[in-house]
Amino acid sequence: MKKFSIMLLLMVLAMSALLISSCSKPTVPNFEELGEIGVPASVWEYEHTVWFDINYVDMDKGSANVNIWMSAKGENPNATLKIVNKNIDFDTVLSYTHGKIYYGGDYELLNMDQPVAYEIVSGGKTYTGNITLDTWPQMVNVPTWPEFHQDTNYSPSWTISADPKFHIIEAGAYGAETVMTVIRQIPGTEKTFTLDQTHWSKIKPIEEFSFGINAVGYEMMNKNKVLITGISHNYYYWSQYELKTSHQTQRNPLRFMDQIQADMDK
């Protein structure tokens, strides 16, 4: 379990530096340092960006537990965020040259089958709006995760009730004290992906492996000054020490900002 935790930490660091994307207009991430978390420079293209990391709880009721991050551009913006009627409390606020990043907010059982109201107050300005249903990516369902075998390709299939803007495949393997990471962007219409075993053939025997499917949605609001992003995901973890499937975990949603920006720039 200790090795498994180390592998996940190393993957987070490596993914920040090794983005391998199939975007039609690839961008080179420009990261500032935030401890172990990279902040893409494209975040500061907007007065505010709000990210919803979505974990669906009851699809019949359209409810989800969401982890919320927000950026605020400007010198000492002291921004606040309200979702529906709840003031969002953030665990940590960190300052940068261009503004602040607020992370660690949450909203339990957010009703996502109807427009979601928000209010941002920052620097004497107020931004309000209703996030439409089409913005939210739906639940990613994997009927059966294939078991990982180091000598064969890994090829899961999934279903989702509505096509998102796009999917991002995020995979990693650990072996021979080395971490391998792959990130691929694929159209929202595609529901299967094959990861060739040559990606990890040089670091066998593999001790740990992960494969993530991320459905991404976004919407520009307030005359393009506010960017709303939603990410729904499903992850598979394999370990020679421990096996975990369909594991949902809070992850840094900023890591996909450059892919979102490239998609908008098409």
VOGU-3710 file (C-alpha; in Angstrom, 3 decimals, decimal comma):
1> mkkfsimlll> 0,000/0,000/0,000  2,885/2,323/0,692  4,271/1,740/-2,801  0,787/2,309/-4,229  0,551/5,720/-2,531  4,012/6,686/-3,734  3,090/5,710/-7,287  -0,008/7,931/-7,229  2,021/10,874/-5,931  4,671/10,391/-8,599
11> mvlamsalli> 1,974/10,165/-11,270  0,513/13,520/-10,257  3,936/15,114/-10,568  4,711/13,415/-13,846  1,350/14,254/-15,417  1,971/17,923/-14,821  5,204/17,739/-16,821  4,373/15,101/-19,436  1,081/16,031/-21,118  0,765/13,914/-24,234
21> sscskptvpn> -2,360/15,136/-25,996  -4,023/14,512/-29,351  -5,618/17,959/-29,569  -5,869/19,353/-33,086  -4,222/22,535/-31,759  -1,752/21,320/-29,111  -0,517/23,765/-26,542  2,545/23,716/-24,357  1,546/23,957/-20,691  3,098/26,868/-18,823
31> feelgeigvp> 3,026/25,944/-15,154  3,612/27,988/-12,052  4,601/26,076/-8,967  1,925/25,220/-6,406  3,678/22,671/-4,269  2,828/19,446/-6,089  0,132/21,028/-8,272  0,732/22,825/-11,572  -1,411/25,778/-12,647  -1,654/26,214/-16,443
41> asvweyehtv> -1,170/29,780/-17,636  -4,470/29,584/-19,579  -6,309/29,783/-16,252  -5,521/33,492/-16,163  -7,245/34,141/-19,508  -10,476/34,625/-17,534  -11,577/36,774/-14,634  -12,766/33,570/-12,973  -12,752/29,881/-13,705  -14,840/27,483/-11,621
51> wfdinyvdmd> -14,187/23,730/-11,804  -16,645/21,084/-10,640  -15,157/17,628/-10,025  -18,334/15,518/-10,201  -19,101/12,279/-8,354  -22,641/11,210/-9,158  -24,557/9,699/-6,245  -28,108/9,139/-7,540  -28,642/9,512/-11,268  -32,420/9,063/-10,897
61> kgsanvniwm> -32,471/12,275/-8,882  -29,609/13,888/-10,789  -27,640/14,470/-7,597  -23,862/14,520/-7,179  -21,205/15,330/-4,646  -18,854/17,865/-6,183  -15,399/19,148/-5,282  -15,021/22,797/-6,317  -12,011/24,892/-7,318  -12,002/28,546/-8,410
71> sakgenpnat> -9,519/31,059/-9,775  -9,761/34,824/-9,355  -7,681/37,112/-11,529  -6,305/40,375/-10,172  -4,364/41,775/-7,276  -5,758/40,523/-3,973  -9,271/39,783/-5,370  -10,727/38,252/-2,166  -13,399/36,428/-4,171  -16,401/34,572/-2,796
81> lkivnknidf> -18,541/31,925/-4,477  -22,146/30,933/-3,899  -23,690/27,871/-5,545  -27,505/27,867/-5,424  -27,985/29,190/-1,855  -24,784/27,839/-0,329  -21,659/29,895/0,319  -18,693/27,712/-0,648  -15,932/27,453/1,928  -12,484/26,672/0,523
91> dtvlsythgk> -9,821/24,782/2,442  -6,906/26,697/0,957  -6,333/29,940/-0,942  -2,961/30,487/-2,611  -1,729/33,669/-4,263  0,071/34,055/-7,584  1,359/36,891/-9,696  -1,897/36,983/-11,672  -4,403/36,204/-8,932  -5,528/33,507/-6,527
101> iyyggdyell> -6,532/29,852/-6,636  -9,227/28,661/-4,231  -9,507/24,927/-3,732  -11,041/22,360/-1,420  -14,640/23,565/-1,693  -17,460/21,052/-1,818  -21,185/20,713/-2,291  -22,960/17,521/-1,250  -25,958/16,266/-3,219  -26,008/19,100/-5,740
111> nmdqpvayei> -29,081/18,753/-7,958  -27,656/18,706/-11,473  -30,766/17,882/-13,480  -31,762/21,542/-13,513  -29,874/24,833/-14,085  -27,458/25,587/-11,242  -27,247/29,186/-10,057  -23,933/30,759/-9,085  -22,727/34,104/-7,761  -19,119/35,301/-7,694
121> vsggktytgn> -18,231/38,500/-5,851  -14,705/39,791/-6,399  -13,007/43,169/-6,431  -16,254/45,089/-6,221  -17,767/43,169/-9,157  -20,522/40,559/-9,087  -20,957/37,795/-11,658  -24,149/35,754/-11,652  -25,679/33,166/-13,940  -27,293/29,762/-14,333
131> itldtwpqmv> -25,202/26,829/-15,496  -27,160/24,911/-18,136  -27,728/21,148/-18,135  -25,656/20,702/-21,294  -22,552/21,913/-19,439  -22,465/18,954/-17,063  -20,857/15,734/-18,328  -22,917/12,723/-17,352  -21,830/9,676/-15,351  -19,161/7,523/-16,998
141> nvptwpefhq> -20,287/3,887/-16,729  -17,882/1,004/-17,246  -19,888/-2,257/-17,268  -16,792/-4,372/-16,609  -13,242/-3,168/-16,283  -10,890/-5,593/-18,047  -8,223/-6,968/-15,758  -4,786/-5,538/-16,380  -2,122/-7,871/-17,814  1,307/-6,385/-18,443
151> dtnyspswti> 1,892/-8,346/-21,676  -1,303/-7,252/-23,467  -2,939/-3,996/-24,519  -5,494/-2,436/-22,187  -8,820/-1,663/-23,894  -11,909/-0,732/-21,825  -15,274/0,405/-23,177  -17,828/2,614/-21,447  -21,224/4,243/-21,810  -22,443/7,748/-21,041
161> sadpkfhiie> -26,000/9,024/-21,506  -24,951/12,133/-23,474  -21,767/12,899/-25,399  -19,508/15,325/-23,506  -17,401/17,997/-25,187  -14,574/15,449/-25,221  -12,985/12,673/-23,177  -9,505/12,631/-21,704  -7,826/9,304/-21,105  -5,336/9,412/-18,234
171> agaygaetvm> -3,245/6,318/-17,650  -0,139/5,408/-15,725  2,041/2,477/-14,752  4,782/1,949/-12,201  7,611/-0,557/-12,472  11,390/-0,720/-12,144  11,177/2,390/-9,924  9,859/4,333/-12,937  6,509/6,013/-13,627  4,942/5,997/-17,090
181> tvirqipgte> 2,081/8,403/-17,831  -0,104/8,955/-20,885  -2,797/11,568/-21,476  -4,899/11,428/-24,655  -7,821/13,595/-25,725  -10,492/11,818/-27,779  -13,885/12,946/-29,153  -16,921/12,783/-26,899  -18,537/10,389/-29,377  -15,927/7,698/-28,775
191> ktftldqthw> -16,620/5,150/-26,043  -13,628/2,829/-26,238  -9,857/3,249/-26,151  -6,905/0,920/-26,566  -3,686/1,644/-24,714  -0,798/-0,247/-26,278  1,350/-2,286/-23,916  4,498/-0,841/-25,522  3,976/2,204/-23,282  5,125/0,201/-20,258
201> skikpieefs> 7,124/-2,610/-21,880  10,453/-1,072/-20,817  9,560/-0,832/-17,115  8,294/-4,371/-16,511  7,519/-6,054/-14,249  4,626/-3,680/-13,564  3,731/-3,254/-9,919  0,840/-0,799/-10,305  -1,397/0,456/-13,129  -4,214/2,964/-13,457
211> fginavgyem> -6,591/3,946/-16,255  -8,963/6,911/-16,051  -11,822/8,054/-18,290  -12,675/11,743/-17,859  -15,734/13,304/-19,496  -15,293/17,069/-19,853  -17,875/19,819/-20,281  -17,559/23,606/-20,161  -19,486/26,819/-20,729  -18,474/30,456/-21,144
221> mnknkvlitg> -20,517/32,879/-19,030  -20,740/36,601/-18,268  -19,502/37,788/-21,678  -16,627/35,273/-21,652  -15,282/36,493/-18,318  -16,265/33,357/-16,384  -15,431/29,813/-17,484  -17,423/26,972/-15,927  -15,976/23,473/-16,235  -17,343/20,102/-15,153
231> ishnyyywsq> -15,434/16,804/-15,070  -17,047/13,398/-14,508  -14,722/10,414/-14,257  -14,267/6,726/-13,670  -10,911/5,168/-12,750  -9,502/1,660/-12,601  -6,574/0,804/-10,336  -4,581/-2,391/-10,393  -1,797/-3,315/-8,005  0,086/-6,473/-7,223
241> yelktshqtq> -0,524/-5,498/-3,609  -4,146/-4,372/-3,835  -6,879/-4,298/-6,519  -9,304/-1,385/-6,791  -11,935/-0,932/-9,512  -14,377/1,867/-10,321  -12,605/4,006/-7,757  -13,731/7,652/-7,592  -11,313/10,153/-6,119  -10,904/13,900/-5,950
251> rnplrfmdqi> -8,277/14,978/-8,460  -6,800/18,248/-9,583  -9,131/19,454/-12,393  -6,741/22,234/-13,438  -4,566/19,651/-15,168  -6,977/19,628/-18,156  -7,175/23,398/-18,590  -4,871/23,516/-21,607  -6,935/20,876/-23,426  -10,115/22,855/-22,702
261> qadmdk> -8,529/26,058/-23,977  -7,331/24,308/-27,153  -10,829/22,922/-27,741  -12,344/26,406/-27,455  -9,712/27,810/-29,837  -10,567/25,423/-32,669
//
